[in-house]
Amino acid sequence: MIAILFALTSLAIAIGVIRFVSGPTDTDRVIAVDILFSGAVAMCALAAIATRRMLYLDVAIGLVAIGFVATLAWARLIEAGHSGKRGEKP
């Protein structure tokens, strides 16, 4: 069961990386970063379940906090006047 969840999480992370690299707008990239952070938190939870060590849950909490702050900062940057398209100047 853990292996199936690990494979599905890896697939979600791969899709997030593809969207991050090829996303035509900054908004797509912000959503991709959210997907990557969510995948990392899921991996930490799976590691905690598989090894029965709570240390991984502490790492997951740290990742959630960093992901939340990063999303807020990037969204604020986009809202501050950036057009959202690559190559264009505000």
PyMOL commands that set and color helices and strands:
alter all, ss='L'
color gray80, all
select helices_A, chain A and resi 2-22+26-51+55-79
alter helices_A, ss='H'
color red, helices_A
deselect
rebuild
show_as cartoon
